Amino acid sequence: MFSKKMLWGSLASLVLLTGTSAVALAEMPVHSEQNSQFHYIEQPLGLKVGVAIAGLALIGLELWWFLLYVADE
């Protein structure tokens, strides 16, 4: 079903995508002004975990649909 070329290409693109976003985030300046109109709001850990699980479930559903459902047609 998968060729080695497709697998390595997907892996390389994933590494490049995550690597460039980490570099972009690392280069963002941090402003420590006390008079800013925006304030940091701490999110509960349960909410963070729930959003992460929901996101992974949606990604898995999209992969299933694209790789298995569409391939059968």
PDB file of N, CA, C and O in Angstrom, chain B, residues numbered from 101:
ATOM      1  N   MET B 101       0.825  -1.186   0.000  1.00  0.00           N
ATOM      2  CA  MET B 101       0.000   0.000   0.000  1.00  0.00           C
ATOM      3  C   MET B 101       0.872   1.255   0.000  1.00  0.00           C
ATOM      4  O   MET B 101       0.637   2.180  -0.777  1.00  0.00           O
ATOM      5  N   PHE B 102       1.878   1.282   0.873  1.00  0.00           N
ATOM      6  CA  PHE B 102       2.793   2.412   0.917  1.00  0.00           C
ATOM      7  C   PHE B 102       4.114   2.021   0.269  1.00  0.00           C
ATOM      8  O   PHE B 102       4.609   0.911   0.464  1.00  0.00           O
ATOM      9  N   SER B 103       4.670   2.933  -0.493  1.00  0.00           N
ATOM     10  CA  SER B 103       6.007   2.695  -1.004  1.00  0.00           C
ATOM     11  C   SER B 103       7.014   3.361  -0.065  1.00  0.00           C
ATOM     12  O   SER B 103       6.677   4.283   0.677  1.00  0.00           O
ATOM     13  N   LYS B 104       8.238   2.883  -0.114  1.00  0.00           N
ATOM     14  CA  LYS B 104       9.272   3.472   0.747  1.00  0.00           C
ATOM     15  C   LYS B 104       9.499   4.940   0.389  1.00  0.00           C
ATOM     16  O   LYS B 104       9.754   5.771   1.260  1.00  0.00           O
ATOM     17  N   LYS B 105       9.405   5.243  -0.897  1.00  0.00           N
ATOM     18  CA  LYS B 105       9.615   6.628  -1.338  1.00  0.00           C
ATOM     19  C   LYS B 105       8.551   7.555  -0.744  1.00  0.00           C
ATOM     20  O   LYS B 105       8.862   8.660  -0.299  1.00  0.00           O
ATOM     21  N   MET B 106       7.291   7.097  -0.739  1.00  0.00           N
ATOM     22  CA  MET B 106       6.211   7.906  -0.174  1.00  0.00           C
ATOM     23  C   MET B 106       6.389   8.069   1.331  1.00  0.00           C
ATOM     24  O   MET B 106       6.168   9.152   1.874  1.00  0.00           O
ATOM     25  N   LEU B 107       6.786   6.995   2.002  1.00  0.00           N
ATOM     26  CA  LEU B 107       6.978   7.040   3.445  1.00  0.00           C
ATOM     27  C   LEU B 107       8.101   7.999   3.816  1.00  0.00           C
ATOM     28  O   LEU B 107       7.942   8.819   4.721  1.00  0.00           O
ATOM     29  N   TRP B 108       9.230   7.905   3.129  1.00  0.00           N
ATOM     30  CA  TRP B 108      10.353   8.804   3.425  1.00  0.00           C
ATOM     31  C   TRP B 108      10.018  10.251   3.069  1.00  0.00           C
ATOM     32  O   TRP B 108      10.430  11.175   3.770  1.00  0.00           O
ATOM     33  N   GLY B 109       9.273  10.447   1.984  1.00  0.00           N
ATOM     34  CA  GLY B 109       8.866  11.807   1.616  1.00  0.00           C
ATOM     35  C   GLY B 109       7.944  12.421   2.655  1.00  0.00           C
ATOM     36  O   GLY B 109       8.083  13.593   3.003  1.00  0.00           O
ATOM     37  N   SER B 110       7.004  11.629   3.148  1.00  0.00           N
ATOM     38  CA  SER B 110       6.094  12.119   4.181  1.00  0.00           C
ATOM     39  C   SER B 110       6.841  12.433   5.471  1.00  0.00           C
ATOM     40  O   SER B 110       6.588  13.451   6.116  1.00  0.00           O
ATOM     41  N   LEU B 111       7.763  11.549   5.840  1.00  0.00           N
ATOM     42  CA  LEU B 111       8.548  11.772   7.047  1.00  0.00           C
ATOM     43  C   LEU B 111       9.416  13.022   6.919  1.00  0.00           C
ATOM     44  O   LEU B 111       9.518  13.806   7.862  1.00  0.00           O
ATOM     45  N   ALA B 112      10.033  13.209   5.770  1.00  0.00           N
ATOM     46  CA  ALA B 112      10.879  14.389   5.557  1.00  0.00           C
ATOM     47  C   ALA B 112      10.048  15.669   5.605  1.00  0.00           C
ATOM     48  O   ALA B 112      10.475  16.659   6.198  1.00  0.00           O
ATOM     49  N   SER B 113       8.868  15.660   4.989  1.00  0.00           N
ATOM     50  CA  SER B 113       8.036  16.865   5.012  1.00  0.00           C
ATOM     51  C   SER B 113       7.545  17.168   6.419  1.00  0.00           C
ATOM     52  O   SER B 113       7.434  18.334   6.797  1.00  0.00           O
ATOM     53  N   LEU B 114       7.249  16.131   7.202  1.00  0.00           N
ATOM     54  CA  LEU B 114       6.824  16.341   8.584  1.00  0.00           C
ATOM     55  C   LEU B 114       7.948  16.960   9.407  1.00  0.00           C
ATOM     56  O   LEU B 114       7.709  17.869  10.203  1.00  0.00           O
ATOM     57  N   VAL B 115       9.168  16.474   9.221  1.00  0.00           N
ATOM     58  CA  VAL B 115      10.314  17.019   9.946  1.00  0.00           C
ATOM     59  C   VAL B 115      10.552  18.476   9.548  1.00  0.00           C
ATOM     60  O   VAL B 115      10.807  19.320  10.407  1.00  0.00           O
ATOM     61  N   LEU B 116      10.470  18.769   8.261  1.00  0.00           N
ATOM     62  CA  LEU B 116      10.673  20.142   7.812  1.00  0.00           C
ATOM     63  C   LEU B 116       9.576  21.065   8.322  1.00  0.00           C
ATOM     64  O   LEU B 116       9.846  22.201   8.712  1.00  0.00           O
ATOM     65  N   LEU B 117       8.352  20.582   8.318  1.00  0.00           N
ATOM     66  CA  LEU B 117       7.235  21.403   8.788  1.00  0.00           C
ATOM     67  C   LEU B 117       7.363  21.720  10.262  1.00  0.00           C
ATOM     68  O   LEU B 117       7.193  22.874  10.656  1.00  0.00           O
ATOM     69  N   THR B 118       7.657  20.736  11.084  1.00  0.00           N
ATOM     70  CA  THR B 118       7.773  20.974  12.516  1.00  0.00           C
ATOM     71  C   THR B 118       9.053  21.745  12.848  1.00  0.00           C
ATOM     72  O   THR B 118       9.065  22.549  13.781  1.00  0.00           O
ATOM     73  N   GLY B 119      10.110  21.511  12.105  1.00  0.00           N
ATOM     74  CA  GLY B 119      11.370  22.211  12.354  1.00  0.00           C
ATOM     75  C   GLY B 119      11.274  23.690  12.051  1.00  0.00           C
ATOM     76  O   GLY B 119      11.792  24.510  12.809  1.00  0.00           O
ATOM     77  N   THR B 120      10.621  24.047  10.955  1.00  0.00           N
ATOM     78  CA  THR B 120      10.520  25.460  10.603  1.00  0.00           C
ATOM     79  C   THR B 120       9.574  26.199  11.533  1.00  0.00           C
ATOM     80  O   THR B 120       9.793  27.377  11.816  1.00  0.00           O
ATOM     81  N   SER B 121       8.522  25.535  12.016  1.00  0.00           N
ATOM     82  CA  SER B 121       7.627  26.228  12.937  1.00  0.00           C
ATOM     83  C   SER B 121       8.314  26.458  14.281  1.00  0.00           C
ATOM     84  O   SER B 121       8.076  27.476  14.932  1.00  0.00           O
ATOM     85  N   ALA B 122       9.167  25.519  14.702  1.00  0.00           N
ATOM     86  CA  ALA B 122       9.892  25.701  15.955  1.00  0.00           C
ATOM     87  C   ALA B 122      10.883  26.857  15.831  1.00  0.00           C
ATOM     88  O   ALA B 122      11.062  27.621  16.779  1.00  0.00           O
ATOM     89  N   VAL B 123      11.523  26.991  14.675  1.00  0.00           N
ATOM     90  CA  VAL B 123      12.452  28.092  14.462  1.00  0.00           C
ATOM     91  C   VAL B 123      11.697  29.411  14.445  1.00  0.00           C
ATOM     92  O   VAL B 123      12.162  30.396  15.017  1.00  0.00           O
ATOM     93  N   ALA B 124      10.548  29.443  13.804  1.00  0.00           N
ATOM     94  CA  ALA B 124       9.759  30.678  13.737  1.00  0.00           C
ATOM     95  C   ALA B 124       9.297  31.089  15.126  1.00  0.00           C
ATOM     96  O   ALA B 124       9.301  32.276  15.451  1.00  0.00           O
ATOM     97  N   LEU B 125       8.901  30.135  15.944  1.00  0.00           N
ATOM     98  CA  LEU B 125       8.486  30.466  17.301  1.00  0.00           C
ATOM     99  C   LEU B 125       9.658  30.928  18.154  1.00  0.00           C
ATOM    100  O   LEU B 125       9.499  31.796  19.012  1.00  0.00           O
ATOM    101  N   ALA B 126      10.828  30.357  17.923  1.00  0.00           N
ATOM    102  CA  ALA B 126      11.993  30.728  18.707  1.00  0.00           C
ATOM    103  C   ALA B 126      12.450  32.146  18.382  1.00  0.00           C
ATOM    104  O   ALA B 126      13.077  32.793  19.221  1.00  0.00           O
ATOM    105  N   GLU B 127      12.152  32.639  17.188  1.00  0.00           N
ATOM    106  CA  GLU B 127      12.600  33.961  16.783  1.00  0.00           C
ATOM    107  C   GLU B 127      11.619  35.067  17.144  1.00  0.00           C
ATOM    108  O   GLU B 127      11.926  36.246  16.963  1.00  0.00           O
ATOM    109  N   MET B 128      10.454  34.708  17.648  1.00  0.00           N
ATOM    110  CA  MET B 128       9.470  35.726  18.001  1.00  0.00           C
ATOM    111  C   MET B 128       9.936  36.508  19.229  1.00  0.00           C
ATOM    112  O   MET B 128      10.356  35.911  20.221  1.00  0.00           O
ATOM    113  N   PRO B 129       9.863  37.835  19.168  1.00  0.00           N
ATOM    114  CA  PRO B 129      10.282  38.625  20.321  1.00  0.00           C
ATOM    115  C   PRO B 129       9.279  38.490  21.472  1.00  0.00           C
ATOM    116  O   PRO B 129       8.075  38.350  21.259  1.00  0.00           O
ATOM    117  N   VAL B 130       9.802  38.536  22.667  1.00  0.00           N
ATOM    118  CA  VAL B 130       8.963  38.441  23.855  1.00  0.00           C
ATOM    119  C   VAL B 130       8.835  39.839  24.451  1.00  0.00           C
ATOM    120  O   VAL B 130       9.836  40.480  24.772  1.00  0.00           O
ATOM    121  N   HIS B 131       7.604  40.299  24.595  1.00  0.00           N
ATOM    122  CA  HIS B 131       7.365  41.619  25.172  1.00  0.00           C
ATOM    123  C   HIS B 131       6.961  41.445  26.627  1.00  0.00           C
ATOM    124  O   HIS B 131       6.036  40.696  26.941  1.00  0.00           O
ATOM    125  N   SER B 132       7.644  42.126  27.487  1.00  0.00           N
ATOM    126  CA  SER B 132       7.332  42.000  28.917  1.00  0.00           C
ATOM    127  C   SER B 132       6.818  43.322  29.481  1.00  0.00           C
ATOM    128  O   SER B 132       7.209  43.738  30.572  1.00  0.00           O
ATOM    129  N   GLU B 133       5.950  43.965  28.736  1.00  0.00           N
ATOM    130  CA  GLU B 133       5.389  45.226  29.212  1.00  0.00           C
ATOM    131  C   GLU B 133       4.277  44.941  30.211  1.00  0.00           C
ATOM    132  O   GLU B 133       3.444  44.065  29.981  1.00  0.00           O
ATOM    133  N   GLN B 134       4.259  45.662  31.297  1.00  0.00           N
ATOM    134  CA  GLN B 134       3.239  45.482  32.320  1.00  0.00           C
ATOM    135  C   GLN B 134       1.929  46.189  31.955  1.00  0.00           C
ATOM    136  O   GLN B 134       0.874  45.820  32.471  1.00  0.00           O
ATOM    137  N   ASN B 135       1.974  47.187  31.088  1.00  0.00           N
ATOM    138  CA  ASN B 135       0.791  47.966  30.751  1.00  0.00           C
ATOM    139  C   ASN B 135       0.115  47.497  29.472  1.00  0.00           C
ATOM    140  O   ASN B 135      -0.619  48.264  28.849  1.00  0.00           O
ATOM    141  N   SER B 136       0.340  46.287  29.080  1.00  0.00           N
ATOM    142  CA  SER B 136      -0.265  45.761  27.867  1.00  0.00           C
ATOM    143  C   SER B 136      -1.754  45.505  28.085  1.00  0.00           C
ATOM    144  O   SER B 136      -2.183  45.212  29.202  1.00  0.00           O
ATOM    145  N   GLN B 137      -2.537  45.615  27.019  1.00  0.00           N
ATOM    146  CA  GLN B 137      -3.973  45.375  27.153  1.00  0.00           C
ATOM    147  C   GLN B 137      -4.294  43.890  27.164  1.00  0.00           C
ATOM    148  O   GLN B 137      -5.408  43.512  27.526  1.00  0.00           O
ATOM    149  N   PHE B 138      -3.345  43.029  26.774  1.00  0.00           N
ATOM    150  CA  PHE B 138      -3.560  41.598  26.767  1.00  0.00           C
ATOM    151  C   PHE B 138      -2.883  40.967  27.981  1.00  0.00           C
ATOM    152  O   PHE B 138      -1.759  41.323  28.335  1.00  0.00           O
ATOM    153  N   HIS B 139      -3.570  40.044  28.603  1.00  0.00           N
ATOM    154  CA  HIS B 139      -3.034  39.369  29.771  1.00  0.00           C
ATOM    155  C   HIS B 139      -3.027  37.870  29.536  1.00  0.00           C
ATOM    156  O   HIS B 139      -3.918  37.331  28.880  1.00  0.00           O
ATOM    157  N   TYR B 140      -2.031  37.211  30.067  1.00  0.00           N
ATOM    158  CA  TYR B 140      -1.914  35.767  29.939  1.00  0.00           C
ATOM    159  C   TYR B 140      -2.948  35.098  30.836  1.00  0.00           C
ATOM    160  O   TYR B 140      -3.055  35.413  32.022  1.00  0.00           O
ATOM    161  N   ILE B 141      -3.700  34.181  30.263  1.00  0.00           N
ATOM    162  CA  ILE B 141      -4.701  33.431  31.018  1.00  0.00           C
ATOM    163  C   ILE B 141      -4.268  31.976  31.057  1.00  0.00           C
ATOM    164  O   ILE B 141      -4.122  31.342  30.011  1.00  0.00           O
ATOM    165  N   GLU B 142      -4.065  31.452  32.230  1.00  0.00           N
ATOM    166  CA  GLU B 142      -3.663  30.056  32.389  1.00  0.00           C
ATOM    167  C   GLU B 142      -4.860  29.156  32.116  1.00  0.00           C
ATOM    168  O   GLU B 142      -5.920  29.323  32.719  1.00  0.00           O
ATOM    169  N   GLN B 143      -4.690  28.215  31.219  1.00  0.00           N
ATOM    170  CA  GLN B 143      -5.752  27.280  30.877  1.00  0.00           C
ATOM    171  C   GLN B 143      -5.624  26.035  31.752  1.00  0.00           C
ATOM    172  O   GLN B 143      -4.507  25.609  32.044  1.00  0.00           O
ATOM    173  N   PRO B 144      -6.729  25.450  32.171  1.00  0.00           N
ATOM    174  CA  PRO B 144      -6.669  24.225  32.976  1.00  0.00           C
ATOM    175  C   PRO B 144      -6.035  23.085  32.179  1.00  0.00           C
ATOM    176  O   PRO B 144      -6.190  22.997  30.961  1.00  0.00           O
ATOM    177  N   LEU B 145      -5.322  22.220  32.890  1.00  0.00           N
ATOM    178  CA  LEU B 145      -4.641  21.109  32.240  1.00  0.00           C
ATOM    179  C   LEU B 145      -5.629  20.187  31.532  1.00  0.00           C
ATOM    180  O   LEU B 145      -5.333  19.693  30.444  1.00  0.00           O
ATOM    181  N   GLY B 146      -6.779  19.949  32.119  1.00  0.00           N
ATOM    182  CA  GLY B 146      -7.785  19.086  31.495  1.00  0.00           C
ATOM    183  C   GLY B 146      -8.249  19.631  30.150  1.00  0.00           C
ATOM    184  O   GLY B 146      -8.473  18.867  29.211  1.00  0.00           O
ATOM    185  N   LEU B 147      -8.390  20.937  30.057  1.00  0.00           N
ATOM    186  CA  LEU B 147      -8.793  21.555  28.795  1.00  0.00           C
ATOM    187  C   LEU B 147      -7.702  21.398  27.741  1.00  0.00           C
ATOM    188  O   LEU B 147      -7.992  21.094  26.584  1.00  0.00           O
ATOM    189  N   LYS B 148      -6.453  21.604  28.137  1.00  0.00           N
ATOM    190  CA  LYS B 148      -5.336  21.441  27.212  1.00  0.00           C
ATOM    191  C   LYS B 148      -5.279  20.012  26.676  1.00  0.00           C
ATOM    192  O   LYS B 148      -5.107  19.797  25.476  1.00  0.00           O
ATOM    193  N   VAL B 149      -5.425  19.034  27.582  1.00  0.00           N
ATOM    194  CA  VAL B 149      -5.378  17.629  27.183  1.00  0.00           C
ATOM    195  C   VAL B 149      -6.565  17.293  26.283  1.00  0.00           C
ATOM    196  O   VAL B 149      -6.406  16.581  25.292  1.00  0.00           O
ATOM    197  N   GLY B 150      -7.741  17.792  26.616  1.00  0.00           N
ATOM    198  CA  GLY B 150      -8.926  17.535  25.807  1.00  0.00           C
ATOM    199  C   GLY B 150      -8.812  18.089  24.402  1.00  0.00           C
ATOM    200  O   GLY B 150      -9.188  17.426  23.435  1.00  0.00           O
ATOM    201  N   VAL B 151      -8.298  19.298  24.283  1.00  0.00           N
ATOM    202  CA  VAL B 151      -8.120  19.903  22.963  1.00  0.00           C
ATOM    203  C   VAL B 151      -7.078  19.136  22.162  1.00  0.00           C
ATOM    204  O   VAL B 151      -7.248  18.930  20.960  1.00  0.00           O
ATOM    205  N   ALA B 152      -6.000  18.712  22.818  1.00  0.00           N
ATOM    206  CA  ALA B 152      -4.967  17.940  22.126  1.00  0.00           C
ATOM    207  C   ALA B 152      -5.516  16.600  21.638  1.00  0.00           C
ATOM    208  O   ALA B 152      -5.237  16.193  20.510  1.00  0.00           O
ATOM    209  N   ILE B 153      -6.289  15.914  22.472  1.00  0.00           N
ATOM    210  CA  ILE B 153      -6.867  14.621  22.076  1.00  0.00           C
ATOM    211  C   ILE B 153      -7.872  14.809  20.945  1.00  0.00           C
ATOM    212  O   ILE B 153      -7.900  14.012  20.007  1.00  0.00           O
ATOM    213  N   ALA B 154      -8.687  15.839  21.019  1.00  0.00           N
ATOM    214  CA  ALA B 154      -9.655  16.104  19.952  1.00  0.00           C
ATOM    215  C   ALA B 154      -8.942  16.409  18.634  1.00  0.00           C
ATOM    216  O   ALA B 154      -9.367  15.952  17.573  1.00  0.00           O
ATOM    217  N   GLY B 155      -7.862  17.177  18.707  1.00  0.00           N
ATOM    218  CA  GLY B 155      -7.096  17.480  17.497  1.00  0.00           C
ATOM    219  C   GLY B 155      -6.470  16.237  16.885  1.00  0.00           C
ATOM    220  O   GLY B 155      -6.509  16.046  15.670  1.00  0.00           O
ATOM    221  N   LEU B 156      -5.893  15.392  17.736  1.00  0.00           N
ATOM    222  CA  LEU B 156      -5.308  14.148  17.230  1.00  0.00           C
ATOM    223  C   LEU B 156      -6.374  13.224  16.653  1.00  0.00           C
ATOM    224  O   LEU B 156      -6.127  12.536  15.662  1.00  0.00           O
ATOM    225  N   ALA B 157      -7.557  13.203  17.263  1.00  0.00           N
ATOM    226  CA  ALA B 157      -8.648  12.382  16.739  1.00  0.00           C
ATOM    227  C   ALA B 157      -9.094  12.882  15.362  1.00  0.00           C
ATOM    228  O   ALA B 157      -9.362  12.081  14.467  1.00  0.00           O
ATOM    229  N   LEU B 158      -9.172  14.188  15.195  1.00  0.00           N
ATOM    230  CA  LEU B 158      -9.541  14.731  13.889  1.00  0.00           C
ATOM    231  C   LEU B 158      -8.479  14.451  12.839  1.00  0.00           C
ATOM    232  O   LEU B 158      -8.806  14.138  11.695  1.00  0.00           O
ATOM    233  N   ILE B 159      -7.215  14.561  13.214  1.00  0.00           N
ATOM    234  CA  ILE B 159      -6.135  14.242  12.282  1.00  0.00           C
ATOM    235  C   ILE B 159      -6.201  12.775  11.891  1.00  0.00           C
ATOM    236  O   ILE B 159      -6.042  12.438  10.717  1.00  0.00           O
ATOM    237  N   GLY B 160      -6.433  11.897  12.865  1.00  0.00           N
ATOM    238  CA  GLY B 160      -6.557  10.474  12.575  1.00  0.00           C
ATOM    239  C   GLY B 160      -7.736  10.182  11.665  1.00  0.00           C
ATOM    240  O   GLY B 160      -7.631   9.352  10.762  1.00  0.00           O
ATOM    241  N   LEU B 161      -8.857  10.855  11.892  1.00  0.00           N
ATOM    242  CA  LEU B 161     -10.033  10.671  11.048  1.00  0.00           C
ATOM    243  C   LEU B 161      -9.753  11.117   9.621  1.00  0.00           C
ATOM    244  O   LEU B 161     -10.160  10.445   8.673  1.00  0.00           O
ATOM    245  N   GLU B 162      -9.068  12.235   9.457  1.00  0.00           N
ATOM    246  CA  GLU B 162      -8.728  12.708   8.117  1.00  0.00           C
ATOM    247  C   GLU B 162      -7.771  11.745   7.424  1.00  0.00           C
ATOM    248  O   GLU B 162      -7.926  11.469   6.235  1.00  0.00           O
ATOM    249  N   LEU B 163      -6.787  11.234   8.152  1.00  0.00           N
ATOM    250  CA  LEU B 163      -5.864  10.263   7.558  1.00  0.00           C
ATOM    251  C   LEU B 163      -6.593   8.989   7.163  1.00  0.00           C
ATOM    252  O   LEU B 163      -6.351   8.438   6.089  1.00  0.00           O
ATOM    253  N   TRP B 164      -7.483   8.521   8.027  1.00  0.00           N
ATOM    254  CA  TRP B 164      -8.260   7.328   7.709  1.00  0.00           C
ATOM    255  C   TRP B 164      -9.067   7.555   6.438  1.00  0.00           C
ATOM    256  O   TRP B 164      -9.079   6.714   5.540  1.00  0.00           O
ATOM    257  N   TRP B 165      -9.737   8.696   6.373  1.00  0.00           N
ATOM    258  CA  TRP B 165     -10.572   8.981   5.214  1.00  0.00           C
ATOM    259  C   TRP B 165      -9.732   9.075   3.949  1.00  0.00           C
ATOM    260  O   TRP B 165     -10.104   8.532   2.909  1.00  0.00           O
ATOM    261  N   PHE B 166      -8.608   9.757   4.037  1.00  0.00           N
ATOM    262  CA  PHE B 166      -7.785   9.964   2.853  1.00  0.00           C
ATOM    263  C   PHE B 166      -7.079   8.684   2.415  1.00  0.00           C
ATOM    264  O   PHE B 166      -7.062   8.365   1.226  1.00  0.00           O
ATOM    265  N   LEU B 167      -6.494   7.949   3.363  1.00  0.00           N
ATOM    266  CA  LEU B 167      -5.682   6.793   2.999  1.00  0.00           C
ATOM    267  C   LEU B 167      -6.504   5.525   2.777  1.00  0.00           C
ATOM    268  O   LEU B 167      -6.168   4.735   1.895  1.00  0.00           O
ATOM    269  N   LEU B 168      -7.553   5.311   3.536  1.00  0.00           N
ATOM    270  CA  LEU B 168      -8.299   4.063   3.430  1.00  0.00           C
ATOM    271  C   LEU B 168      -9.586   4.198   2.629  1.00  0.00           C
ATOM    272  O   LEU B 168      -9.849   3.392   1.736  1.00  0.00           O
ATOM    273  N   TYR B 169     -10.382   5.200   2.939  1.00  0.00           N
ATOM    274  CA  TYR B 169     -11.667   5.341   2.289  1.00  0.00           C
ATOM    275  C   TYR B 169     -11.523   5.730   0.822  1.00  0.00           C
ATOM    276  O   TYR B 169     -12.175   5.143  -0.042  1.00  0.00           O
ATOM    277  N   VAL B 170     -10.678   6.710   0.535  1.00  0.00           N
ATOM    278  CA  VAL B 170     -10.499   7.178  -0.828  1.00  0.00           C
ATOM    279  C   VAL B 170      -9.748   6.144  -1.661  1.00  0.00           C
ATOM    280  O   VAL B 170      -9.993   6.025  -2.862  1.00  0.00           O
ATOM    281  N   ALA B 171      -8.838   5.395  -1.042  1.00  0.00           N
ATOM    282  CA  ALA B 171      -8.061   4.397  -1.777  1.00  0.00           C
ATOM    283  C   ALA B 171      -8.929   3.229  -2.244  1.00  0.00           C
ATOM    284  O   ALA B 171      -8.582   2.561  -3.218  1.00  0.00           O
ATOM    285  N   ASP B 172     -10.055   2.971  -1.567  1.00  0.00           N
ATOM    286  CA  ASP B 172     -10.931   1.867  -1.951  1.00  0.00           C
ATOM    287  C   ASP B 172     -11.802   2.190  -3.156  1.00  0.00           C
ATOM    288  O   ASP B 172     -12.346   1.277  -3.777  1.00  0.00           O
ATOM    289  N   GLU B 173     -11.946   3.434  -3.494  1.00  0.00           N
ATOM    290  CA  GLU B 173     -12.827   3.813  -4.608  1.00  0.00           C
ATOM    291  C   GLU B 173     -12.209   3.550  -5.943  1.00  0.00           C
ATOM    292  O   GLU B 173     -12.828   3.816  -6.973  1.00  0.00           O
TER     293      GLU B 173
END
